[in-house]
C-alpha cells in the first residue's frame, strides 16, 4: 500500500484564501481538544485508583502497572498505524467519531470488570478506540493552519491531555473520598458497584455528547504543495528512508522525556499516599489543579515561544524551546520525591509541570514540519507507537520493578521515579540536540508542503 506511484497533478501552493477561517479552524481545535481531554480522563483515571483496585483484585504494583501501561499502550500504539492509514486516505472526522464511541464503551466495560483479566481486556479496548484519535486530529489541525502558525493550535490540542489527566484526578479523588463513607451503590442489571467501578462509569458519560460535536465539524481540505515535473507522490517507506535520522532522533528524544512524565502521572497519587499519608480527595484536587494550571500554562507558553522564534528566523526554534524546557525541568524532576513534606513535594511537582510543559506540546509541530501532507497521520502514528510504548511502558513498569525488586519498599515509590527520571531525561535532551541539523534540512524542504 506504500508503493511509490506516479502522482496526479496537484494544485499550487495554498494561499491565504485557501485556509479555513480562523473561527472555524479554532472551533475544530477546541472540539478535538475536548475529545483528547476525555480520552485522557478515561485513560488516566486508573492512576488514582491504585489502592482500591489492588485491594479488590488482589494484585501487585507490577500487575497494576500492566493495567495502566502495557494493556492500554500496546494496542493503542499498534492500532494507531492502520487507523492513521485510514486518516491519510478517508474522512478523519468520521474516524474520530467511531473512535470516541468505541473507547467510551470500553471505559464503561472497565467499570463492570470483576477480575484482573477482565479489566486487562477492557483496558485493551480503551487503547484500541483511542488509537484513532490523535493521528487524525493532528492531520486535521495541520490542514487548518499555515506552517508558521501551527505550534500554538497543536499545543492547545495537547493541553487536552493535561486537562484530561487533571479532571481524572479531581473526579477520581472525589469519588474515592465519597465512597469511603457512602453506602454501596447498586444499579439495575449491574448490581453492587465498588468506588473505582463507579468512577469508570461516570467518566464514560460525555462520550456521546462529543460524538455529536464532531458531527458539526467540517472535514478540512488537504493543503498540499504542487509537485515539480517528474516528481512522484512520496510513499511512507520512502519518507522513512530519507528522513529516518531526524524522525528517529526526535521520536526518541521526546519519548525518553515522556518516560519521566508518564512515571509521575502514574505514581504521584501512590507516592503521596505512601510517603505523606494524603487523602485521595486531597491528592486529586491538588495534583489535578497543578496539571490544569501549571502544565497547561507551560504548554501554551511553549507553543507561543516556538512560533515567535520561528517567525524571527530561528529554523530550529521548536527544538530550542523543547531543550530549554527539558533542562529547566530536570532539577525539579529529581528533587520532588525527596521533599520533606507533602506540600513541598507538590510545589516542586508544580514547578516541574510548568517547565516540562514548555516541551510537552512540541512533538507534533516538530514532526509535522518534516512530513509531507499525505503522510502526516502515519508519521504521527509511528511516533505515538514508539513514544507510548517507551513512555507508558518503561515509565510505569520501570518504576514498579525498581520499587518491587530493587528497593523492596513500596513507600519508596517516589525514589524509583527519581531514579528513572535521572536516566531518561538527559538522554532525551541529547537526542533533541543531535536532531537539530537534520531537522532544519528536512523542515526547509517540506516548508512548501503546507
SULFENPE-V970261 format. One record per residue. N is the residue number from 1. PHI is phi in whole degrees, 0 to 359 (NA if undefined). Layout:
n	phi
N	PHI
N	PHI
This chain:
n	phi
1	NA
2	254
3	294
4	289
5	232
6	296
7	277
8	289
9	296
10	253
11	287
12	295
13	307
14	294
15	261
16	302
17	288
18	281
19	277
20	299
21	297
22	306
23	297
24	291
25	297
26	288
27	299
28	299
29	301
30	289
31	292
32	295
33	298
34	297
35	296
36	295
37	297
38	298
39	301
40	283
41	300
42	294
43	282
44	264
45	299
46	301
47	297
48	273
49	255
50	308
51	293
52	294
53	293
54	300
55	293
56	286
57	258
58	55
59	237
60	267
61	301
62	295
63	297
64	298
65	297
66	291
67	293
68	278
69	251
70	300
71	303
72	281
73	293
74	302
75	281
76	301
77	282
78	295
79	288
80	299
81	293
82	295
83	295
84	293
85	301
86	295
87	296
88	285
89	237
90	221
91	288
92	289
93	297
94	294
95	298
96	294
97	300
98	300
99	299
100	301
101	298
102	288
103	290
104	296
105	298
106	288
107	296
108	298
109	296
110	301
111	288
112	252
113	287
114	236
115	210
116	302
117	292
118	293
119	291
120	300
121	293
122	296
123	294
124	300
125	299
126	299
127	297
128	299
129	295
130	290
131	299
132	275
133	280
134	295
135	303
136	291
137	294
138	300
139	295
140	298
141	295
142	298
143	272
144	255
145	224
146	298
147	306
148	288
149	240
150	272
151	300
152	292
153	297
154	292
155	293
156	298
157	301
158	299
159	303
160	306
161	297
162	293
163	299
164	297
165	296
166	299
167	294
168	299
169	294
170	294
171	295
172	298
173	297
174	295
175	295
176	297
177	295
178	296
179	289
180	297
181	252
182	282
183	289
184	304
185	259
186	242
187	240
188	304
189	73
190	269
191	78
192	283
193	246
194	277
195	300
196	290
197	293
198	297
199	300
200	298
201	295
202	296
203	282
204	276
205	296
206	289
207	308
208	299
209	295
210	292
211	298
212	294
213	297
214	296
215	298
216	280
217	277
218	259
219	286
220	287
221	293
222	278
223	270
224	233
225	283
226	286
227	277
228	286
229	301
230	87
231	280
232	248
233	299
234	293
235	264
236	295
237	296
238	297
239	300
240	296
241	295
242	278
243	243
244	294
245	293
246	295
247	297
248	294
249	294
250	296
251	296
252	292
253	299
254	293
255	291
256	294
257	297
258	294
259	301
260	294
261	300
262	296
263	296
264	293
265	299
266	281
267	251
268	302
269	302
270	296
271	300
272	290
273	289
274	286
275	272
276	242
277	71
278	290
279	281
280	298
281	295
282	293
283	296
284	300
285	294
286	287
287	292
288	299
289	295
290	301
291	295
292	294
293	265
294	280
295	295
296	295
297	298
298	296
299	295
300	298
301	296
302	298
303	295
304	298
305	297
306	297
307	299
308	296
309	294
310	294
311	297
312	273
313	104
314	281
315	294
316	251
317	302
318	299
319	289
320	299
321	297
322	299
323	290
324	297
325	301
326	296
327	296
328	295
329	282
330	306
331	298
332	292
333	298
334	279
335	275
336	306
337	293
338	254
339	297
340	286
341	226
342	297
343	297
344	294
345	300
346	290
347	298
348	292
349	293
350	297
351	297
352	296
353	297
354	292
355	289
356	290
357	298
358	303
359	267
360	298
361	272
362	261
363	303
364	300
365	296
366	297
367	282
368	297
369	292
370	255
371	246
372	295
373	306
374	287
375	242
376	297
377	295
378	289
379	298
380	293
381	295
382	293
383	298
384	296
385	301
386	293
387	296
388	285
389	298
390	290
391	289
392	266
393	252
394	297
395	299
396	298
397	284
398	300
399	297
400	296
401	295
402	297
403	294
404	285
405	245
406	251
407	288
408	54
409	208
410	296
411	288
412	260
413	300
414	294
415	299
416	297
417	298
418	295
419	298
420	298
421	296
422	297
423	274
424	276
425	295
426	299
427	297
428	297
429	299
430	298
431	296
432	296
433	298
434	292
435	278
436	301
437	296
438	291
439	296
440	300
441	299
442	292
443	291
444	296
445	295
446	272
447	301
448	275
449	264
450	314
